[in-house]
Amino acid sequence: MRIARFVKDGQDPAYGIIELAVDGGEHPDTIAAITADPLAGVPVNYTGERHDLEDVRFLAPVIPRSKIVAVGKNYVDHAEEMGGEVPPAPLLFFKPNTSVIGPDDTILRPEGCTDLHYEGELAVVIGRICKQVPPERAHEVIFGYTIANDVTARDWQNSDGQWTRAKGADTFLPLGPWMNTHLTIEEAEKLGLETRLNDEVRQSSSTSQMVRGIAELISFITSFTTLLPGDVILTGTPAGVGAMQTGDQVTVEIEGLGALTNPVADA
């Protein structure tokens, strides 16, 4: 199931289930509106409204309730291109929910940032309150998967000694275009990932190349902090990260999850 958050004709944001046309069929791709946020823990039903996808604007499919937990250097080739090795334990940092934007929203380069980078990643959306989750039960706490671009001010990352400013600025986390709720962990760890800058392929990899898998990451993170419904885990980026300039357009595409495109501009 593909669940999206959208707006139509200036109305309030709503949630819906995407219905893709069967190959060769005459029915258009549509989104069927539902009554509530499916992560809010309340009963959800169809409203009866249905819209063609071309008539709606997608928003970030989730606004994390409390936090985004991101994993650094979880691909060997990316660790190497950054001049290091995969750390002996997961390298974690937080991004605030104010950094989240949706498909086609603009990534804004903050004043003073001179080296702005893209990082295409698989994102895991948490579906229930959880703590101390053993790896074999990690699948029970996952709501779905979406695409993320972990935007980074590389110059600030190198100068600050910690990553709060470099990773947490407004617009530094595009998410979307929807959440896929029907993937198993095993399937999510075998997806092709590609990042394109102005239609030029810059990252081409697979989530199978992650050093630490989804279940291990969830278990490690919940060993010290409670995750809430709607929290997001960013699972790391493969090699090929690089600079974005004002006027560029970056697209992260993950097999089965769609494509997430955002333009870049100065703040």
C-alpha positions as CSV (number, residue, x, y, z in Angstrom):
1,M,0.0,0.0,0.0
2,R,1.3,3.5,-0.9
3,I,0.1,6.2,1.5
4,A,0.7,9.9,0.7
5,R,0.0,13.3,2.1
6,F,-1.4,15.8,-0.4
7,V,-3.2,19.0,-1.0
8,K,-5.7,19.9,-3.7
9,D,-6.9,23.3,-4.8
10,G,-5.6,25.1,-1.7
11,Q,-7.5,22.8,0.8
12,D,-6.1,21.5,4.0
13,P,-3.5,18.7,3.8
14,A,-5.1,15.2,3.6
15,Y,-3.9,11.6,3.5
16,G,-4.7,9.2,0.8
17,I,-4.0,5.8,-0.7
18,I,-2.5,5.8,-4.1
19,E,-4.2,3.6,-6.7
20,L,-2.0,3.0,-9.7
21,A,-3.6,2.0,-13.0
22,V,-3.1,-1.6,-14.2
23,D,-0.9,-1.8,-17.2
24,G,-3.0,-1.2,-20.3
25,G,-6.1,-0.1,-18.3
26,E,-8.1,3.0,-19.0
27,H,-8.4,4.0,-15.3
28,P,-6.1,6.9,-14.4
29,D,-3.6,6.9,-11.5
30,T,-5.6,8.2,-8.5
31,I,-5.4,8.9,-4.8
32,A,-8.3,7.9,-2.6
33,A,-8.6,10.2,0.4
34,I,-8.8,8.8,3.9
35,T,-10.3,10.3,7.1
36,A,-7.2,10.7,9.2
37,D,-3.4,10.4,9.6
38,P,-2.9,6.6,9.6
39,L,0.0,7.1,12.2
40,A,-2.2,8.9,14.7
41,G,-3.7,5.7,16.2
42,V,-7.3,6.5,15.3
43,P,-9.6,4.5,13.0
44,V,-9.1,5.4,9.3
45,N,-11.7,5.0,6.6
46,Y,-12.1,6.1,3.0
47,T,-13.9,9.5,2.6
48,G,-15.2,8.7,-0.8
49,E,-13.2,11.4,-2.5
50,R,-10.8,10.3,-5.3
51,H,-8.5,12.5,-7.3
52,D,-6.3,12.0,-10.3
53,L,-2.6,12.2,-9.2
54,E,-1.9,14.9,-11.7
55,D,-4.4,17.2,-9.9
56,V,-2.8,17.0,-6.4
57,R,0.4,18.2,-4.9
58,F,2.3,15.8,-2.8
59,L,3.6,16.9,0.6
60,A,6.2,15.1,2.8
61,P,4.3,11.9,3.7
62,V,5.2,12.2,7.3
63,I,6.1,14.9,9.8
64,P,8.0,13.1,12.5
65,R,6.4,13.5,15.9
66,S,9.6,13.8,17.8
67,K,12.8,13.1,15.8
68,I,14.7,11.9,12.8
69,V,17.5,9.5,13.7
70,A,20.1,9.4,11.0
71,V,22.9,6.9,10.5
72,G,26.3,8.0,9.2
73,K,28.8,5.9,7.2
74,N,26.7,2.9,6.8
75,Y,28.0,2.1,3.3
76,V,31.7,1.1,3.0
77,D,32.2,3.0,-0.2
78,H,30.8,6.2,1.3
79,A,32.9,5.9,4.4
80,E,35.9,5.5,2.1
81,E,35.0,8.6,0.0
82,M,34.8,10.6,3.2
83,G,38.3,9.5,4.1
84,G,37.5,7.0,6.8
85,E,36.1,3.6,7.6
86,V,32.7,2.3,8.8
87,P,32.7,2.9,12.6
88,P,32.6,0.0,15.0
89,A,29.2,1.0,16.2
90,P,26.4,2.8,14.4
91,L,27.2,6.5,14.0
92,L,24.0,8.4,14.8
93,F,22.8,12.0,14.7
94,F,19.5,13.8,14.9
95,K,17.8,16.0,12.4
96,P,14.9,18.2,13.6
97,N,11.4,17.8,12.1
98,T,11.6,21.5,11.0
99,S,14.2,20.3,8.4
100,V,11.5,18.3,6.6
101,I,10.1,19.3,3.2
102,G,8.2,17.4,0.5
103,P,8.5,16.6,-3.2
104,D,9.2,19.6,-5.4
105,D,9.8,21.9,-2.4
106,T,12.9,24.0,-2.6
107,I,16.1,23.1,-0.8
108,L,17.4,26.4,0.5
109,R,21.2,27.0,0.8
110,P,21.6,29.0,4.1
111,E,23.6,32.2,4.1
112,G,27.2,31.4,4.7
113,C,27.1,27.8,3.4
114,T,29.5,27.3,0.5
115,D,29.4,23.5,0.0
116,L,25.9,22.0,0.0
117,H,25.6,18.3,-0.7
118,Y,22.9,15.7,-1.5
119,E,22.8,12.3,0.1
120,G,20.1,9.9,-1.2
121,E,18.9,7.4,1.4
122,L,16.2,4.9,2.3
123,A,14.0,6.1,5.2
124,V,12.2,3.9,7.7
125,V,9.0,5.2,9.2
126,I,8.2,4.0,12.7
127,G,4.6,2.9,13.4
128,R,4.3,2.4,17.1
129,I,5.9,3.4,20.4
130,C,8.9,1.2,21.0
131,K,11.9,0.7,23.2
132,Q,14.4,-2.1,23.6
133,V,13.3,-3.8,20.3
134,P,15.2,-7.1,19.6
135,P,16.2,-7.4,16.0
136,E,13.9,-10.3,15.4
137,R,10.9,-8.1,16.3
138,A,12.0,-5.0,14.4
139,H,9.4,-5.7,11.6
140,E,6.6,-5.2,14.2
141,V,7.4,-1.5,14.7
142,I,7.8,-0.4,11.1
143,F,5.0,1.4,9.4
144,G,6.6,1.8,6.0
145,Y,9.4,3.1,3.9
146,T,10.0,6.3,1.9
147,I,12.8,8.2,0.2
148,A,15.0,10.8,1.9
149,N,17.7,13.3,0.9
150,D,19.9,14.0,3.8
151,V,21.1,17.4,2.7
152,T,24.3,18.5,4.3
153,A,26.3,21.7,4.6
154,R,29.6,20.0,4.1
155,D,31.7,23.0,5.0
156,W,29.8,23.4,8.3
157,Q,30.1,19.7,9.0
158,N,33.9,20.0,8.6
159,S,34.3,23.2,10.6
160,D,31.9,22.7,13.5
161,G,33.2,19.5,15.0
162,Q,29.6,18.2,15.4
163,W,26.8,18.0,12.9
164,T,23.8,19.9,14.3
165,R,24.0,22.9,12.1
166,A,25.3,21.0,9.0
167,K,22.5,18.5,9.0
168,G,19.6,20.3,10.8
169,A,19.0,23.5,8.8
170,D,15.5,24.2,7.5
171,T,14.7,22.3,4.2
172,F,17.6,19.9,4.8
173,L,15.4,16.8,4.7
174,P,13.2,16.2,1.6
175,L,11.0,13.2,2.2
176,G,8.6,11.5,-0.2
177,P,6.8,11.0,-2.4
178,W,4.8,8.4,-0.4
179,M,5.2,5.7,2.2
180,N,5.2,2.0,1.1
181,T,3.7,-0.1,3.9
182,H,3.9,-3.5,2.3
183,L,7.6,-4.1,2.0
184,T,9.3,-6.7,4.3
185,I,12.6,-5.8,5.8
186,E,14.2,-8.4,3.5
187,E,12.7,-6.6,0.5
188,A,13.6,-3.2,1.7
189,E,17.2,-4.3,1.9
190,K,17.4,-5.2,-1.8
191,L,16.3,-2.0,-3.5
192,G,18.2,-0.1,-6.2
193,L,19.0,3.5,-5.2
194,E,19.9,6.2,-7.7
195,T,20.6,9.9,-7.2
196,R,20.6,12.2,-10.2
197,L,21.8,15.8,-10.3
198,N,20.3,17.6,-13.3
199,D,19.6,14.2,-14.9
200,E,23.2,13.1,-14.4
201,V,23.5,9.9,-12.3
202,R,25.7,10.6,-9.3
203,Q,24.8,7.7,-6.9
204,S,24.0,4.2,-8.2
205,S,23.8,1.5,-5.6
206,S,21.6,-0.8,-3.6
207,T,20.3,-1.0,-0.1
208,S,21.9,-4.4,0.0
209,Q,25.2,-2.6,0.4
210,M,24.3,-1.3,3.9
211,V,26.7,-2.5,6.5
212,R,24.2,-2.6,9.2
213,G,20.7,-3.7,8.3
214,I,17.3,-2.2,9.3
215,A,16.6,-4.6,12.1
216,E,20.1,-4.0,13.7
217,L,19.7,-0.3,13.4
218,I,16.2,-0.3,15.0
219,S,17.5,-2.5,17.8
220,F,20.5,-0.3,18.5
221,I,18.6,3.0,18.4
222,T,15.8,1.7,20.7
223,S,18.4,0.4,23.2
224,F,18.9,4.0,24.4
225,T,15.9,6.1,23.1
226,T,12.2,5.6,22.7
227,L,10.8,5.8,19.1
228,L,7.3,7.2,18.6
229,P,4.9,6.7,15.7
230,G,6.0,8.8,12.8
231,D,9.6,9.0,13.8
232,V,12.0,8.4,10.9
233,I,15.3,6.5,10.6
234,L,17.7,7.5,7.8
235,T,19.7,4.4,7.0
236,G,22.8,6.0,5.4
237,T,24.0,7.0,1.9
238,P,26.2,5.2,-0.6
239,A,29.2,6.7,-2.4
240,G,28.7,9.5,-4.9
241,V,27.7,12.4,-2.7
242,G,28.5,15.8,-4.1
243,A,27.8,19.4,-4.3
244,M,24.6,21.1,-5.4
245,Q,24.5,24.6,-6.8
246,T,21.8,27.2,-6.9
247,G,19.5,26.4,-9.9
248,D,20.3,22.6,-9.7
249,Q,17.6,19.9,-9.4
250,V,18.3,16.7,-7.5
251,T,16.3,13.5,-7.7
252,V,16.6,10.5,-5.5
253,E,14.9,7.3,-6.8
254,I,14.5,4.1,-5.0
255,E,13.1,0.9,-6.6
256,G,9.4,0.5,-5.6
257,L,9.3,3.8,-3.7
258,G,9.1,6.3,-6.6
259,A,11.3,9.4,-7.1
260,L,11.8,12.4,-4.9
261,T,12.8,15.6,-6.8
262,N,13.7,19.0,-5.3
263,P,15.2,22.2,-6.8
264,V,18.0,24.2,-5.1
265,A,18.0,27.9,-4.4
266,D,19.6,30.4,-2.1
267,A,17.7,31.2,1.1
